[in-house]
């Protein structure tokens, strides 16, 4: 998964990026500058499987984060690097929710809902510009060549523009599979799944689990392909200096139930409909990330294309069943191991072994 972190200046976005990825590089402030980092996805299930198998290596799933330069109102189309955003799975808008007289807010008062709405407008205006320019070129092409593919694309873009002119983000619009395919070459920012990340004040530490309701974002949370998560980068930055035992005690004292990384990953997986399955053995225990409702054959392809091509069957044990049985062979003896075909939909927590022949 790739997620682009963006936002207005002084929101704590780059601090969050460093916390998520462990990067110690200074923030880049230049227009169009992008910093890339990788987060390893913590999963207690993988840790337990590693205890059972004592493998030579343990490989966690990963999320790639892009830290984009901060921008002010009216800059979305110019500042955001559209070529790099084309490949991200979602956008994460980091919104300032903390009070600090020493940190200037471009709009004066701290207002999470206002800033979230303002940024949504920025994305819509950027998309409006992209759609208008392409429509002008396509209209000329249709007049000259009258090709069916140009006419189809023109119709789709006019549909998109109509909604954008009504201030509706494209992620809220119902496009069929064909329409999305035709428009795949455009980086429509408001079509990307959106995670609103509230960088909350220390005083709100105990309210982080309330999410949207705690920060006036209930309406946003109702929208399609939109999620809300709250955390405190400043607190997490302080906690990062402590050992695990002290960190847990500090979080408990403040009423924080999960670290920021766990919150971000849980929200990201939920927003994008991702799940994890595992492969185990003496050589490696590994977590793999796939979309929910992924057929077994396609899930096998996430490991290697040859396994997908030569897929025969999947041997599958649910995580809880394997832990209860204590070993793969015992799971097989007790009937907890199942043989599944290519259309079987991989479930979150499945431990899978794919049989294939190339």
Secondary structure, DSSP 8 states (H G I E B T S, - for coil): -EEEEE-STTSSHHHHHHHHH---S----STT-EEEEEEE---HHHHHHHHHH--SEEE--EEEEEEE----TT-HHHHS-HHHHTT-SEEEEEEEE---TTS--TTSS--HHHHHHHHHHHHHHHHHHHHHHHHHHHHHHHHHH--HHHHHHHHHHHHHHHHHTTT--GGGS---HHHHHHTTTS--GGGSEEEEEEEE-GGGGGGGGGGGGGGT-HHHHHSTTEEEEEE-HHHHHHHTTS-HHHHHHHHHHHT--S-HHHHHHHHHHHHHTEEEEEE--SSEEEEEEEETT-BHHHHHHTT-HHHHHTEEEEEEEEHHHHHHH-SHHHHHHTT--EEE-TT-B--TTEEEEEEE--
